[in-house]
Amino acid sequence: MAVKIRLARGGMKKAPHYRIVVQDERMPRDGRFIERIGRYDPTQNPSLIEVDEDKAKEWMGKGAKATRTVRNLLVKAGIET
């Protein structure tokens, strides 16, 4: 089972907010996930990025790969270099 850390979209039309989740890569974008580790809200100024650093590092240590967008968010949050 390949595990990814990626965004799951929520919110209304034209007003998105995202959950940062650990998910099997075969599941649909907003489908079942293993664990929720944070959230991202691009509509706020500045954008809100909340990530549980311990859980993110734990999952990456287990082999979970972050998508490009989530990797950029983790860098902005100061978790990954």
Buried (B, 14 or more C-beta within 10 A) or exposed (E): EEBBBBBBEEEEEEEBBBBBBBBEEEBEEEEEBBBBBBBBBBEEEEEEBEBBBEBBBBBBEEEBBBBEEBBEBBEBBEBBE
